[in-house]
Amino acid sequence: MADVPNPIQLQKHLKGVDYPAGKSDLIETARDQGADDTVLDALRKIPDREYDGPNAVSKAVADAG
């Protein structure tokens, strides 16, 4: 199984995201919040679409992992 960040770790790096948010916004916010490569790689693997909230992002990360 791929190295997937846990939802708490993921959401810590997505604080302040203005939902709905696109994939590039999520990656940019996570990078600005000091996310490590595990979190950034997980976000790069999710489908490029709008996400309506943290749960949608967590689900996409889990499904992509």
Residue pairs with C-beta under 8 A, 6 or more apart in sequence:
1 65
2 42
2 45
2 65
3 38
3 41
3 42
3 65
4 38
4 42
4 61
4 62
4 65
5 38
5 39
5 42
5 61
7 58
7 61
7 62
9 38
9 39
10 39
10 42
10 57
10 58
10 61
11 54
11 57
11 58
12 33
13 29
13 30
13 33
13 34
13 35
13 39
14 26
14 29
14 30
14 33
14 54
14 57
15 29
15 33
16 29
16 33
17 25
17 26
17 29
17 54
18 25
19 51
19 52
19 53
19 54
20 50
20 51
20 52
20 53
21 29
21 50
21 51
22 48
22 49
22 50
22 51
23 43
23 46
23 47
23 48
23 49
23 51
24 48
26 43
26 46
26 51
26 57
27 40
27 43
27 44
30 39
30 40
30 43
31 40
35 43
42 61
42 64
42 65
43 57
43 61
45 61
45 64
45 65
46 57
46 60
46 61
46 64
47 60
47 64
51 57
51 60
